[in-house]
């Protein structure tokens, strides 16, 4: 049995965070009638695929608890997917009521699978249930919308248009930069690109993002066709679409991508070329570096330099570093230092440290020190804490120090406490959090760019 929602399960885990907090709006009677009628057709069409062969039915877990107790993580995920796939919409509704009793990590996984399946067979019921979940409802709503659009994009689009406040916060936080219109458009494009583009072009403020989602989806398999579609867009919306096409095309056939880029309006070429080189760098970073060297100085070249060095560092960090310091501007060097050092420190930490120590004083060296200290697993934490004291930017230094001392508190609490108490760079409020064992207290991430 095929389940479209399974194919994008990993993406949904990341993307659904973007809808964690969203508003509600009431449906008019006409809206409810219209959506419910079309949802019934969705349920009918989906139920025809529930008939697995007898052997699979026999081996399927009989309860969600039994599925959760399956040994082996991948086997457990498969067991839960198989279990939910065999339930009726009414049974899925009953299972949804049990989610709050699960530990948070299990609740997240089960929620994405359950609501992903529920949205295929009864999307309006799944949406209605999400409206009873408080803040957590916004967390699963993107999953419902994407799964619904994967089997019935036209009616998912109608519901989205008639209930905009339910999805108001979807593009924020961790939602991969996608709003609801982009999610629907991308799923629709997998089935009927022309229809998806026609719908996207009819939108208001979300038109550009939705049309770009269509073009980006098509570009993954047919960049030439995506390029034709992009030419029908308003010029104001084309930049992101051109860059998305160039990225995919550059990874598949850089020569073809470059020829197409050269046909674009002059003011769009450099950014699109940088994206094409980024795609190339994922396949052949050495060739990508040669293409970067042909570019004119500027923001586009800086972007291409940074991403090429980062991708090169995955296979040969030393060569990437040598090229970066020779060809990259200070901005490009600083931007790529995170990926360069984090890759290098895991293959040859002593060589990475020597490289950092030989850098001239400034923001590039600061970034290198911070990234080395936060990623190195061989040097004693006490030594790393002393190392980050050399960072010239006060905010970056404070952040790195706090993160390291939080780790130090787990390894050697007494030594860490003594350092924290005597530190003149860690703010008092942060000291309290660290000393009480509450950690850094802020979201994980890079130092300031």
C-alpha positions in Angstrom: 0.0 0.0 0.0 1.3 3.4 -0.9 1.2 6.2 1.7 2.3 9.6 0.3 2.6 11.0 3.8 5.2 8.5 4.7 7.5 9.7 1.9 7.8 13.2 3.5 7.7 12.1 7.1 11.2 13.4 7.9 10.4 16.7 6.4 7.2 17.0 8.3 9.1 16.6 11.6 11.2 19.6 10.9 8.5 21.7 9.1 5.6 21.3 11.5 7.4 23.3 14.2 6.6 26.4 12.1 3.0 26.1 12.9 3.3 25.6 16.7 1.3 28.6 17.5 -1.6 29.5 15.2 -5.0 31.1 15.5 -8.5 29.8 15.0 -11.4 30.9 12.9 -15.0 29.7 12.6 -16.2 28.1 9.4 -19.4 29.3 7.9 -22.1 26.7 7.3 -21.6 26.8 3.6 -17.9 26.3 4.0 -18.4 23.3 6.2 -20.8 21.7 3.8 -18.6 22.2 0.8 -15.5 20.9 2.5 -17.2 18.0 4.1 -18.7 16.8 0.8 -15.3 16.8 -0.8 -13.7 15.2 2.2 -16.1 12.4 1.9 -14.8 11.7 -1.6 -11.3 11.8 -0.2 -12.3 9.2 2.5 -13.9 7.0 0.0 -10.9 7.1 -2.4 -8.4 6.5 0.4 -10.3 3.6 2.0 -10.0 1.6 -1.2 -6.2 1.3 -0.6 -6.6 -0.2 2.9 -6.7 -3.8 1.8 -3.2 -5.1 2.5 -2.4 -8.7 1.8 -3.3 -11.2 4.5 0.2 -11.8 5.7 0.8 -8.1 6.4 -2.5 -7.8 8.2 -1.6 -10.8 10.4 1.7 -9.3 11.4 0.4 -5.8 12.1 0.4 -4.6 15.7 -3.0 -4.8 17.2 -2.7 -1.8 19.4 -0.6 1.4 19.4 1.0 0.2 22.6 2.1 -3.0 20.9 3.6 -1.0 18.0 5.4 1.3 20.4 7.1 -1.7 22.2 8.5 -3.1 18.9 12.2 -3.7 19.3 14.4 -1.6 17.0 13.7 2.0 16.2 13.2 1.6 12.4 11.0 -1.4 13.0 9.1 0.5 15.6 8.4 3.4 13.2 7.3 0.9 10.6 5.0 -0.9 13.0 3.4 2.4 14.0 2.9 3.4 10.4 1.4 0.1 9.6 -0.9 0.3 12.6 -2.2 3.7 11.8 -2.6 2.8 8.1 -5.1 0.1 9.0 -7.4 2.2 11.1 -10.7 3.8 10.1 -11.1 7.6 10.6 -13.1 6.9 13.7 -10.4 4.7 15.2 -7.8 7.4 14.4 -9.8 9.9 16.3 -9.7 7.6 19.3 -6.0 7.1 19.0 -5.5 10.8 18.9 -7.0 11.1 22.3 -4.2 8.9 23.7 -1.3 11.1 22.5 -1.1 13.3 25.6 -0.2 10.3 27.7 3.0 9.7 25.7 6.5 11.0 26.5 7.2 14.1 24.5 9.6 12.5 22.0 7.2 9.6 21.3 4.2 12.0 21.2 5.9 14.0 18.4 6.6 11.0 16.3 3.2 9.4 16.8 1.5 12.7 16.1 3.1 13.2 12.7 2.3 9.6 11.7 -1.3 9.6 13.1 -2.3 13.0 11.7 -0.5 12.4 8.5 -2.6 9.3 7.9 -5.8 10.8 9.3 -5.5 13.7 6.9 -5.5 11.3 4.0 -8.8 9.6 4.9 -10.7 12.4 6.8 -8.9 15.7 6.6 -11.7 17.9 8.0 -12.1 15.7 11.1 -8.3 15.8 11.6 -8.4 19.6 11.3 -11.4 19.8 13.7 -9.5 17.7 16.3 -6.4 19.9 16.0 -8.6 22.9 17.0 -9.3 21.1 20.4 -5.6 20.7 21.1 -4.7 24.2 22.1 -1.1 25.2 21.2 -0.3 21.7 20.2 -2.9 21.9 17.4 -0.8 24.4 15.6 2.1 22.0 15.8 0.3 19.3 13.8 -1.7 21.5 11.4 1.1 21.8 8.8 1.3 18.0 8.8 -2.4 17.7 8.2 -2.3 20.3 5.5 0.6 18.7 3.7 -0.8 15.2 3.9 -4.2 16.4 2.7 -2.6 18.2 -0.2 -0.7 15.1 -1.1 -3.9 13.3 -2.0 -6.4 16.1 -2.7 -4.7 19.4 -3.2 -7.7 21.2 -4.7 -9.8 20.8 -1.6 -6.8 21.4 0.7 -6.4 24.7 -1.1 -10.0 25.5 -0.7 -10.0 24.8 3.1 -6.8 26.9 3.4 -8.4 29.8 1.6 -11.5 29.7 3.7 -9.8 29.3 7.1 -6.7 31.5 6.9 -6.3 32.2 10.6 -5.8 28.5 11.4 -2.5 28.7 9.5 -1.4 32.3 10.3 1.8 31.4 12.0 2.9 28.5 9.8 5.8 30.2 8.1 7.6 31.1 11.3 9.9 29.3 13.7 11.1 26.0 12.3 8.8 25.7 9.3 11.5 25.6 6.6 10.4 29.1 5.5 7.1 27.6 4.1 3.7 29.0 4.6 0.6 27.0 4.0 0.3 28.1 0.3 3.8 26.9 -0.4 3.1 23.5 1.2 0.0 23.0 -0.9 1.6 24.3 -4.1 4.6 22.0 -3.7 2.4 18.9 -3.1 0.1 19.9 -6.0 3.1 20.3 -8.3 4.0 16.7 -7.8 0.7 15.7 -9.3 -0.2 18.5 -11.8 2.4 21.3 -12.1 0.2 23.4 -14.5 -2.8 23.3 -12.2 -0.6 24.1 -9.2 0.9 27.1 -10.9 -2.5 28.3 -12.0 -3.7 28.2 -8.4 -0.6 29.8 -7.0 -0.8 32.6 -9.6 -4.4 33.4 -8.4 -3.2 34.1 -4.8 -2.6 37.5 -3.2 0.3 38.1 -0.9 1.5 34.5 -0.9 1.6 34.2 -4.7 5.3 34.6 -5.1 6.2 32.0 -2.5 3.6 29.5 -3.7 4.7 29.8 -7.4 8.3 29.4 -6.3 7.3 26.2 -4.4 5.8 24.9 -7.7 8.9 25.7 -9.7 11.2 24.3 -7.1 9.4 21.0 -7.0 9.4 20.7 -10.8 13.1 21.6 -10.9 14.0 18.6 -8.9 13.2 16.3 -11.9 12.9 18.7 -14.9 14.8 22.0 -14.5 14.2 22.9 -18.1 10.4 22.7 -17.6 10.7 24.6 -14.3 12.6 27.3 -16.2 9.7 27.6 -18.7 7.2 27.9 -15.8 9.3 30.5 -14.0 9.2 32.7 -17.1 5.4 33.1 -16.6 5.8 34.6 -13.2 5.8 38.3 -12.4 9.3 39.7 -12.6 9.2 40.7 -8.9 8.7 37.1 -7.9 11.2 35.5 -10.2 14.5 35.9 -8.3 13.8 33.1 -5.7 12.5 30.8 -8.5 15.5 31.4 -10.7 17.9 30.6 -7.8 16.0 27.4 -6.9 16.1 26.2 -10.5 19.7 27.0 -10.8 20.5 25.1 -7.6 18.8 21.9 -8.9 20.1 22.3 -12.5 23.6 23.0 -11.4 23.7 19.7 -9.4 22.4 17.8 -12.5 24.2 19.4 -15.4 26.2 22.5 -14.7 26.9 23.4 -18.3 23.2 23.4 -19.1 22.5 25.4 -16.0 25.1 28.0 -16.9 23.8 28.4 -20.4 20.3 29.0 -19.0 21.7 31.5 -16.4 23.3 33.4 -19.2 19.9 33.9 -20.8 18.4 35.5 -17.7 18.1 39.3 -17.3 21.5 40.8 -16.4 20.5 41.8 -12.9 19.5 38.1 -12.1 22.5 36.3 -13.4 25.0 36.5 -10.6 22.7 35.3 -7.9 21.4 32.5 -10.1 25.0 31.5 -11.1 26.0 31.4 -7.4 23.1 29.0 -6.8 24.1 26.8 -9.8 27.7 26.7 -8.4 26.2 25.6 -5.0 24.5 22.7 -6.7 27.7 21.8 -8.5 29.7 22.0 -5.3 27.5 19.2 -3.8 28.8 16.9 -6.6 32.2 18.3 -7.3 33.6 21.0 -5.1 36.9 21.3 -6.9 35.2 22.1 -10.2 32.9 24.5 -8.3 35.9 26.3 -6.9 37.2 26.9 -10.4 33.8 28.3 -11.5 33.8 30.6 -8.4 37.2 32.0 -9.5 35.6 33.2 -12.7 33.0 35.3 -10.9 33.1 39.0 -10.4 33.6 40.2 -6.8 30.5 40.8 -4.8 27.8 39.3 -2.7 27.0 36.5 -5.1 30.7 35.4 -5.3 31.0 35.6 -1.5 28.0 33.3 -1.2 29.3 30.8 -3.8 32.7 30.8 -2.1 31.4 30.1 1.3 29.1 27.2 0.3 31.8 25.7 -2.0 34.3 25.7 0.8 31.8 24.2 3.2 31.0 21.4 0.8 34.6 20.8 -0.1 35.4 20.5 3.6 33.3 17.4 3.9 35.9 15.5 1.9 39.1 17.6 2.2 39.0 20.3 4.8 42.7 21.2 4.4 42.4 21.8 0.7 39.2 23.7 1.2 40.8 26.0 3.8 43.8 26.7 1.6 41.5 27.7 -1.2 39.2 29.7 1.0 42.0 31.8 2.4 43.4 32.4 -1.1 40.2 33.2 -3.0 37.6 34.2 -0.4 36.9 37.7 0.9 36.8 38.2 4.7 33.0 37.9 4.6 33.2 34.6 2.7 35.9 33.2 5.0 33.9 34.1 8.1 30.6 32.7 6.7 32.2 29.3 5.8 34.3 28.9 9.0 31.4 27.1 10.8 31.2 24.2 8.4 34.9 24.2 7.6 36.1 23.8 11.2 33.3 21.5 12.4 34.1 19.1 9.6 37.9 19.4 10.1 37.9 19.0 13.8 36.3 15.6 13.5 38.9 14.3 11.0 42.1 16.1 12.2 41.7 18.3 15.2 45.4 19.1 15.6 45.6 20.3 11.9 42.5 22.4 12.3 43.8 24.0 15.5 47.1 24.8 13.8 45.2 26.5 11.0 43.2 28.6 13.4 46.2 29.6 15.4 47.9 30.9 12.2 45.0 33.1 11.2 45.4 36.9 11.6 43.5 38.4 14.5 40.0 39.4 13.6 36.5 38.1 13.1 37.6 35.1 11.0 39.9 33.8 13.7 37.2 34.5 16.3 34.8 32.4 14.5 37.3 29.6 14.0 38.2 29.5 17.7 34.5 29.4 18.7 33.7 26.6 16.2 36.8 24.6 17.3 36.0 24.9 21.0 32.4 23.9 20.6 33.1 20.9 18.4 36.4 19.4 19.6 35.9 16.3 21.8 39.5 15.6 22.6 40.9 18.7 24.3 39.9 19.1 28.0 37.0 21.5 28.4 39.0 23.6 30.8 41.5 24.2 28.1 38.8 25.1 25.6 37.2 27.6 28.0 40.6 29.3 28.2 40.9 29.3 24.4 37.6 31.1 23.9 38.8 33.9 26.1 40.9 35.0 23.1 37.8 35.8 21.1 37.7 39.6 20.6 34.0 40.0 20.1 32.5 40.2 23.6 29.1 38.7 22.7 30.6 35.8 20.8 33.0 35.2 23.6 30.3 35.2 26.2 28.1 32.8 24.2 30.9 30.3 23.6 32.0 30.5 27.2 28.5 29.9 28.6 28.0 26.9 26.3 31.3 25.4 27.2 30.9 25.9 30.9 27.4 24.3 30.7 29.1 21.2 29.3 31.9 21.5 31.9 29.3 21.4 34.7 28.4 17.9 33.6 32.0 16.7 33.4 33.6 18.4 36.4 31.1 20.4 38.5 33.4 21.7 41.1 36.0 23.0 38.6 33.3 24.5 36.4 31.6 26.2 39.4 34.8 27.8 40.5 35.4 29.1 37.0 31.9 30.4 36.6 31.9 32.2 39.9 35.2 33.9 39.1 34.4 34.8 35.5 34.1 38.4 34.5 32.6 37.7 31.1 29.6 35.6 32.0 26.6 37.8 32.9 25.2 37.2 36.4 21.8 35.9 35.2 23.6 33.3 33.0 25.9 32.4 35.9 22.8 31.5 38.0 21.4 29.3 35.3 24.7 27.5 34.8 25.4 27.0 38.5 21.9 25.7 39.1 22.4 23.1 36.4 19.8 24.7 34.0 22.4 25.1 31.2 23.0 27.9 28.9 19.3 28.8 28.7 19.2 30.0 25.1 18.6 28.2 21.9 21.5 26.3 20.3 23.1 27.9 17.3 26.0 29.7 15.9 27.7 32.8 17.2 26.6 36.1 15.6 27.2 36.4 11.9 
